[in-house]
Every structure is written in structure tokens, then in C-alpha cells.
Amino acid sequence: MRTNERDRASCRGCRKEMQGEAYMYGNNRNGHKVNHYGGYVCSSKCDFNSSLDLERSMPGHSDRDRRLSCFSQESFERNWINDHQ
């Protein structure tokens, strides 16, 4: 653990260290994309996979789900698809 320094931001999907402070500090000065369930993500692949992994463990979902829930999908599209139009 680092001393005298806040935790670094990391991707929720691949755990790659990112620029800035961790999501839990509520400071997104670097403009990272935020996953529907919280936490920064570095790519659309990490965003999709981390949401799907979490949803698969939720009541009412299956570990065989291949698509995101409607709310997660909407958030994903806001982050990645609508951003490029």
C-alpha cells in the first residue's frame, strides 16, 4: 500500500491502472468512462464484460446471460456508441 497517496484509479474490467484517483473518491478530473454499476472502465470491452459479470451474479439473472439488462445497455451505449456519433 502506498503511503501519503490516495489509491490510484483502475479499470473495473481488466484492473489496469489509470491516471488519477480511485473511483471511490468521487473525483473524475481525467474524464474516465464510468461503468453502469460504478467504477472506471478503459474500453468498451471492459465496460461490457464487467457489467455482464456482475449481472450474472444478481438474483433474476443467469450465469448464461449473454446480453446486458436494458439499463446497463443504455449506459453502455451512452458511454461508447453515442459518444462516437
SULMO-V28035 format. One record per backbone hydrogen bond with DSSP energy under -0.5 kcal/mol. CO is the residue of the C=O (numbers start at 1). NH is the residue of the N-H. If there is no record, write none. Layout:
CO/NH ; CO/NH
This chain:
7/22 ; 9/18 ; 10/40 ; 11/15 ; 16/11 ; 20/9 ; 22/25 ; 23/26 ; 26/28 ; 28/31 ; 33/41 ; 35/38 ; 39/35 ; 40/12 ; 41/33 ; 43/47 ; 44/48 ; 45/49 ; 46/50 ; 47/51 ; 48/52 ; 49/53 ; 50/54 ; 51/55 ; 52/56 ; 53/57 ; 54/57 ; 55/58 ; 58/61 ; 62/65 ; 69/73 ; 70/74 ; 71/75 ; 72/76 ; 73/77 ; 74/78 ; 75/79 ; 76/80 ; 76/81 ; 77/81 ; 77/82 ; 77/83 ; 81/84 ; 82/85
